[in-house]
Amino acid sequence: MKRLLNKVGPIIHKYFKLFSIKGIEIHVHWSALVILLILAIIGAVRDPSLFIVYTGLLLIIFVHEMGHAYVARWLGYSCYRVTINFIFGKCWAQPPETLYERALFAWGGVMFQCLLFLPAIVLIQFPLFNASRYSTALLATFSYLNGIWIAFNLAPTRRLDGGTAWKLVPILYEFKVKPYFNSKQRAKKKPKHLTLVSTDENEKKES
């Protein structure tokens, strides 16, 4: 049994390197490629809509992980690999040191997803871009399915980005919003009223 597991293990965890972007290697798990192949065969025989939707989903995962990679590099940390499985991905980067940086890193994936979501949710409203069911399937993936994926990733649980991302809110309030309002309140406080006495009145009092 041990020998079988030793032989099967490397196959189960097999990834294929597709390309590199600025030193970041992009690897895809064999299961995602098998699903793509099966859906491509089904699409060639019948309807390619499922193939288009699943390809769009993998692109969403890719964009999400590249968002993490971009923020990691922006914060000054190294990032060397992005892996994509059949329904999720992972960004292999140097762990950020502070909670603030970890929260920014967590937001990076969702923010990059919005780069697909916002134009897609607008374009899908126009009949010109819904001329075929294939373009509609792709736009629906980048808009509606992507929106669901964003909401899912932002769920405040430990295993998802939302578990860390929402911690940015109290940090920003403490260090940005609160000092701003405190400075406004200090500016509104009026100085004590000073009564000025003319020199003529002083001379009269002395005489």
C-alpha positions as CSV (number, residue, x, y, z in Angstrom):
1,M,0.0,0.0,0.0
2,K,2.9,2.4,0.9
3,R,4.5,1.7,-2.5
4,L,1.3,2.4,-4.3
5,L,0.8,5.7,-2.4
6,N,4.4,6.6,-3.2
7,K,3.7,6.1,-6.9
8,V,0.3,7.7,-7.0
9,G,1.2,10.7,-4.8
10,P,3.5,12.5,-7.4
11,I,0.8,12.0,-10.1
12,I,-2.0,13.5,-7.9
13,H,0.2,16.5,-7.1
14,K,1.4,17.0,-10.7
15,Y,1.4,20.5,-12.1
16,F,2.4,21.7,-15.6
17,K,4.2,25.0,-16.1
18,L,2.5,27.0,-18.8
19,F,4.5,30.3,-18.8
20,S,6.1,33.0,-16.7
21,I,5.2,36.6,-16.0
22,K,8.0,38.8,-14.7
23,G,9.6,35.9,-12.9
24,I,6.3,34.4,-11.6
25,E,5.8,30.9,-12.9
26,I,2.2,29.9,-13.8
27,H,1.5,26.2,-13.1
28,V,-1.8,24.4,-13.8
29,H,-2.9,21.2,-12.1
30,W,-3.5,18.2,-14.4
31,S,-7.1,17.9,-13.2
32,A,-8.0,21.4,-14.6
33,L,-6.5,20.4,-18.0
34,V,-8.4,17.1,-18.0
35,I,-11.7,18.9,-17.3
36,L,-10.9,21.4,-20.1
37,L,-10.2,18.6,-22.5
38,I,-13.5,16.8,-21.6
39,L,-15.5,20.0,-22.0
40,A,-13.8,20.8,-25.3
41,I,-14.7,17.4,-26.7
42,I,-18.3,17.8,-25.5
43,G,-18.4,21.3,-27.0
44,A,-17.1,20.1,-30.3
45,V,-19.9,17.5,-30.5
46,R,-22.7,19.6,-28.9
47,D,-22.6,23.0,-27.2
48,P,-19.3,24.7,-26.2
49,S,-20.9,26.9,-23.6
50,L,-19.7,24.8,-20.7
51,F,-16.2,24.9,-22.1
52,I,-16.4,28.7,-22.3
53,V,-17.7,29.1,-18.8
54,Y,-15.0,26.8,-17.3
55,T,-12.3,28.6,-19.2
56,G,-13.6,31.9,-17.9
57,L,-13.6,30.5,-14.4
58,L,-9.9,29.5,-14.7
59,L,-9.1,32.9,-16.0
60,I,-10.9,34.4,-12.9
61,I,-8.8,32.2,-10.6
62,F,-5.6,33.2,-12.5
63,V,-6.5,37.0,-12.3
64,H,-7.3,36.6,-8.6
65,E,-3.9,35.0,-7.8
66,M,-2.1,37.5,-9.9
67,G,-3.7,40.2,-7.8
68,H,-2.1,38.7,-4.7
69,A,1.2,38.5,-6.6
70,Y,1.0,42.1,-7.6
71,V,0.3,43.4,-4.1
72,A,3.1,41.1,-2.7
73,R,5.6,42.7,-5.1
74,W,4.2,46.2,-4.4
75,L,4.8,45.7,-0.7
76,G,8.4,44.6,-1.4
77,Y,8.0,40.8,-0.9
78,S,9.1,38.1,-3.3
79,C,6.6,36.1,-5.3
80,Y,7.7,33.3,-7.5
81,R,4.8,31.0,-8.4
82,V,1.0,30.9,-9.0
83,T,-0.7,27.5,-9.1
84,I,-4.2,26.9,-10.5
85,N,-6.2,23.8,-9.5
86,F,-9.5,22.7,-11.0
87,I,-11.5,25.2,-8.9
88,F,-9.1,27.2,-6.8
89,G,-5.6,28.6,-6.9
90,K,-2.7,29.7,-4.7
91,C,-0.1,32.5,-4.8
92,W,3.3,31.4,-3.5
93,A,4.8,34.5,-2.0
94,Q,6.9,35.6,1.0
95,P,4.5,36.0,4.0
96,P,3.9,39.7,4.8
97,E,5.2,40.7,8.3
98,T,2.5,43.0,9.6
99,L,-1.3,42.6,9.9
100,Y,-1.7,45.7,7.7
101,E,0.3,44.2,4.9
102,R,-1.4,40.8,5.2
103,A,-4.8,42.6,4.9
104,L,-3.6,44.4,1.8
105,F,-2.3,41.2,0.4
106,A,-5.7,39.5,1.0
107,W,-7.6,42.4,-0.8
108,G,-5.3,42.1,-3.9
109,G,-7.1,39.1,-5.4
110,V,-10.6,40.5,-5.1
111,M,-9.5,43.9,-6.4
112,F,-8.1,42.3,-9.6
113,Q,-11.3,40.3,-10.0
114,C,-13.1,43.6,-10.0
115,L,-11.1,44.6,-13.1
116,L,-13.0,41.8,-14.9
117,F,-16.3,42.2,-13.0
118,L,-16.9,46.0,-13.6
119,P,-16.6,46.1,-17.4
120,A,-18.4,42.7,-17.8
121,I,-21.4,43.8,-15.8
122,V,-21.7,46.9,-17.9
123,L,-21.2,45.2,-21.3
124,I,-23.6,42.4,-20.6
125,Q,-26.5,45.0,-20.5
126,F,-26.0,45.9,-24.2
127,P,-27.5,43.7,-26.9
128,L,-24.5,44.3,-29.1
129,F,-22.3,42.2,-26.8
130,N,-25.0,39.6,-26.4
131,A,-25.2,38.8,-30.1
132,S,-24.3,35.1,-29.6
133,R,-24.8,32.8,-26.6
134,Y,-21.1,32.2,-26.5
135,S,-20.2,35.9,-25.9
136,T,-23.1,36.0,-23.4
137,A,-21.7,32.9,-21.6
138,L,-18.3,34.5,-21.3
139,L,-19.7,37.9,-20.1
140,A,-22.0,36.1,-17.6
141,T,-19.0,34.2,-16.2
142,F,-16.9,37.4,-15.8
143,S,-19.9,39.3,-14.3
144,Y,-22.4,37.1,-12.4
145,L,-20.2,34.1,-11.6
146,N,-17.3,36.4,-10.8
147,G,-19.4,38.4,-8.5
148,I,-20.4,35.3,-6.6
149,W,-16.7,34.3,-6.4
150,I,-15.9,37.7,-5.0
151,A,-18.5,37.5,-2.3
152,F,-17.4,33.9,-1.5
153,N,-13.7,35.0,-1.2
154,L,-14.7,37.9,1.1
155,A,-16.6,35.7,3.6
156,P,-15.0,36.4,7.0
157,T,-13.7,32.9,7.6
158,R,-10.1,31.9,8.4
159,R,-9.6,29.8,5.3
160,L,-10.7,32.5,2.9
161,D,-9.3,36.0,2.1
162,G,-12.1,37.7,4.0
163,G,-10.8,36.3,7.2
164,T,-7.8,38.7,6.9
165,A,-9.1,41.3,4.4
166,W,-11.8,42.8,6.7
167,K,-9.1,43.5,9.4
168,L,-8.0,46.3,7.2
169,V,-11.2,48.3,8.2
170,P,-10.3,48.9,11.9
171,I,-6.7,49.5,11.0
172,L,-7.6,52.3,8.6
173,Y,-10.1,53.7,11.1
174,E,-7.5,53.8,13.8
175,F,-4.7,55.3,11.8
176,K,-6.4,57.3,9.0
177,V,-10.1,58.2,9.8
178,K,-9.8,58.8,13.5
179,P,-6.9,61.2,13.4
180,Y,-8.6,63.0,10.5
181,F,-11.8,63.7,12.5
182,N,-9.8,64.5,15.6
183,S,-7.9,67.2,13.7
184,K,-11.2,68.6,12.4
185,Q,-12.6,68.8,15.9
186,R,-9.4,70.6,17.2
187,A,-9.8,73.1,14.3
188,K,-13.4,73.8,15.3
189,K,-12.5,74.7,18.9
190,K,-12.4,78.5,19.2
191,P,-9.7,80.3,21.1
192,K,-10.6,82.1,24.3
193,H,-12.1,85.5,23.8
194,L,-9.6,88.3,24.8
195,T,-10.8,91.8,25.8
196,L,-8.7,94.5,24.3
197,V,-8.4,97.8,26.2
198,S,-7.5,100.9,24.4
199,T,-4.6,103.1,25.4
200,D,-6.9,106.0,26.2
201,E,-8.8,104.0,28.8
202,N,-5.5,102.9,30.4
203,E,-4.4,106.5,30.6
204,K,-7.7,107.5,32.3
205,K,-7.3,104.8,34.9
206,E,-3.8,105.9,35.7
207,S,-4.8,109.5,36.1
